[in-house]
Amino acid sequence: KMAAVLPGPEPWNRVRIPRAGNRSAVTVQNPGAALDLCIAGVIKECHLVTLSLKSQTLDAETDVLCAVLYSNHNRMGHHKPHLALKQVEQCLKRLKSMNLEGSIQDLFELFSSK
């Protein structure tokens, strides 16, 4: 699927990216110790990113942000800081809808099987 342009007053709502998706294959000539170190680094970072995405702290902070935005919508609806926080909320929603955990898990399994 391609990104779709959506109507909306906020610039962060104009483009909807359905999910993260990029596939490529690279053939490495003469693999050596440097490649093993690189793969180990990728596996480590995949694990750290997965932990961050599954973090209860991230979920709690997202819930607090949504509650603050909801409770102050009428009074602060057009103030720049409120709009910036709405943009952060939208980015967090997109992050959750992109299913990055699944993509990272696929990458982790690809590298760990080598």
C-alpha positions in Angstrom: 0.0 0.0 0.0 1.1 3.5 -0.7 0.8 6.5 1.7 -2.5 8.3 1.3 -3.0 12.1 1.5 -5.8 12.9 3.9 -7.6 16.1 4.2 -7.2 17.9 7.5 -6.1 21.2 8.9 -3.1 19.8 10.8 -0.1 19.0 8.6 0.7 15.8 10.7 -2.7 14.4 9.8 -2.4 14.9 6.0 -0.4 11.8 5.2 -1.3 8.3 6.5 1.5 5.7 6.2 -0.2 2.3 6.6 2.8 0.5 8.1 6.6 0.4 8.1 7.6 -1.6 5.1 10.8 -2.0 3.3 12.4 -5.2 2.2 15.8 -5.6 0.7 18.5 -8.2 0.4 22.2 -7.6 0.4 24.8 -10.2 -0.5 27.9 -9.8 1.5 31.2 -10.8 -0.2 33.7 -12.4 2.1 31.9 -12.2 5.4 34.1 -12.0 8.4 34.3 -11.0 12.0 33.2 -7.4 11.2 29.9 -8.8 9.8 29.4 -10.9 12.9 29.9 -7.8 15.1 27.4 -5.9 12.9 24.8 -8.6 13.2 25.3 -8.8 16.9 24.8 -5.0 17.1 21.6 -5.2 15.1 20.2 -8.0 17.3 21.0 -6.1 20.4 19.3 -2.9 19.1 16.3 -4.9 18.0 15.9 -6.2 21.5 16.3 -2.7 23.0 13.7 -1.2 20.6 11.3 -4.0 21.3 11.6 -3.4 25.1 11.0 0.3 24.6 7.9 -0.3 22.5 6.5 -2.8 25.0 7.3 -0.5 27.9 4.6 0.1 30.5 6.1 3.5 31.1 5.4 4.5 27.4 1.8 3.3 27.7 1.4 5.3 31.0 2.9 8.4 29.6 0.7 8.1 26.5 -2.4 7.7 28.7 -1.5 10.8 30.7 -0.9 12.8 27.5 -4.3 11.8 26.2 -6.0 12.7 29.5 -4.3 16.1 29.6 -5.3 16.9 26.0 -8.8 15.8 26.5 -9.3 17.8 29.7 -7.9 21.0 28.3 -9.3 20.7 24.8 -11.9 23.5 25.2 -9.6 26.0 26.9 -6.4 25.3 25.0 -7.6 24.0 21.7 -5.8 26.7 19.5 -2.7 27.3 21.6 0.6 26.3 20.0 1.8 24.1 22.9 -1.5 22.2 22.9 -1.3 21.7 19.2 2.3 20.5 19.6 1.1 18.0 22.2 -1.6 16.8 19.8 1.1 16.2 17.2 3.0 14.1 19.7 -0.2 12.2 20.5 -0.8 11.6 16.7 2.8 10.3 16.3 2.4 7.9 19.2 -0.8 6.6 17.7 0.9 6.0 14.4 3.8 4.3 16.1 1.4 1.9 17.7 -0.5 1.3 14.4 2.6 0.6 12.4 3.2 -2.8 14.1 6.9 -2.1 14.4 7.1 -4.9 17.0 6.2 -7.4 14.3 8.7 -6.0 11.8 11.5 -5.9 14.4 10.7 -9.4 15.5 11.0 -10.6 11.9 14.3 -8.9 11.5 15.5 -10.4 14.8 14.5 -13.9 13.7 16.2 -13.4 10.3 19.5 -12.4 11.9 19.4 -14.9 14.8 18.8 -17.8 12.4 22.1 -17.1 10.7 
